[in-house]
Amino acid sequence: MLVVDDDPDVLEVFQDVLETEHYKVYPLLSPRHIFKTIRDFSPDLIILDIMLNGMDGRAVFKELRLNPETTRIPVIMASARYDENYITSQQYHPDDYLEKPFNMADLLQKVSALTEN
């Protein structure tokens, strides 16, 4: 599982919670090298923050959906600023949405539904 968030503290919380449930997590502070990371790591799920330092997670998500290598990887978009209605109104829809601050049980339930752990 690949987790992309520009806040190291949030990234650490994601990683700690998911690794406690025996998920293998690759934390990424910037999506700049996301396609290389995906090729190297082959994640079965991506958790992607919308507000990234200098980049828009929605644009990154669109690239993931348009790229034949990544179009089938489930993506959970995460945001403290945008709500689920906004996300589902966009042209490209993530597989799920996580509002920050997130509830750990919600996170695990969403991740479990999209993976085969």
C-alpha positions in Angstrom: 0.0 0.0 0.0 1.3 3.4 -1.0 0.4 6.4 1.3 1.1 9.9 -0.1 0.8 12.8 2.3 3.1 15.9 2.7 2.7 16.0 6.5 5.2 13.6 8.0 3.2 13.3 11.2 0.0 12.3 9.3 2.1 9.9 7.2 3.4 8.3 10.3 -0.1 7.8 11.8 -1.3 6.2 8.6 1.8 3.9 8.6 1.5 3.0 12.3 -2.2 2.2 12.1 -1.9 0.2 8.9 1.2 -1.7 9.9 -0.5 -2.7 13.2 -3.0 -4.5 11.0 -0.1 -6.2 9.0 -0.3 -4.1 5.9 2.9 -3.4 4.1 3.1 0.4 3.8 5.3 2.6 1.6 5.1 6.2 2.8 5.7 9.0 0.3 6.0 12.7 1.3 5.7 13.9 -2.3 4.0 12.5 -5.4 6.8 13.7 -7.7 8.1 10.2 -8.1 4.9 8.4 -7.7 5.0 6.4 -10.9 8.5 5.2 -10.3 7.5 4.2 -6.8 4.5 2.4 -8.1 6.6 0.5 -10.6 9.1 -0.5 -7.9 6.6 -1.2 -5.1 3.5 -2.4 -6.9 1.0 -1.3 -4.3 -2.5 -2.9 -4.2 -3.9 0.4 -2.8 -3.0 4.1 -2.8 -4.1 6.5 -0.1 -3.6 10.0 -1.6 -3.9 13.3 0.1 -5.6 16.1 -1.9 -3.6 19.1 -0.6 0.0 18.3 -1.3 2.9 20.7 -0.9 3.0 22.5 -4.3 0.9 19.9 -6.0 -2.8 19.0 -6.3 -3.7 15.4 -5.3 -6.6 15.6 -7.7 -4.3 16.2 -10.6 -2.1 13.3 -9.5 -5.2 11.1 -9.2 -6.3 12.0 -12.7 -2.8 11.0 -14.0 -3.2 7.6 -12.1 -6.5 7.0 -13.8 -5.3 8.0 -17.3 -2.1 5.8 -17.1 -2.8 2.2 -18.2 -0.3 0.9 -15.7 -2.1 2.5 -12.7 -5.7 2.8 -13.8 -6.9 -0.3 -11.9 -5.1 0.4 -8.6 -7.8 1.4 -6.0 -7.3 4.9 -4.6 -8.6 6.4 -1.4 -8.5 10.2 -1.5 -7.9 11.9 1.9 -8.6 15.6 2.8 -9.2 17.9 5.7 -10.5 20.6 3.4 -12.8 18.9 0.9 -15.8 16.8 1.8 -17.1 13.6 0.1 -19.7 15.5 -2.0 -17.0 17.6 -3.6 -14.9 14.6 -4.4 -17.7 12.7 -6.0 -18.6 15.7 -8.1 -15.3 15.6 -9.8 -14.8 14.0 -13.3 -12.6 11.2 -11.9 -13.9 9.4 -8.8 -11.7 7.7 -6.3 -12.7 4.3 -5.0 -13.3 5.8 -1.5 -12.8 9.0 0.5 -11.4 9.6 3.9 -12.0 12.9 5.7 -9.3 14.2 8.0 -9.0 13.9 10.9 -9.9 10.3 10.3 -11.3 7.6 12.5 -8.9 4.6 12.6 -11.8 2.1 12.4 -13.1 3.9 9.3 -9.6 3.9 7.7 -9.2 0.2 8.3 -12.7 -0.7 7.1 -12.2 1.3 3.9 -8.7 -0.3 3.3 -10.0 -3.8 4.0 -12.9 -3.3 1.6 -10.5 -2.4 -1.2 -7.7 -5.0 -0.5 -7.5 -8.7 0.1 -5.6 -8.5 3.4 
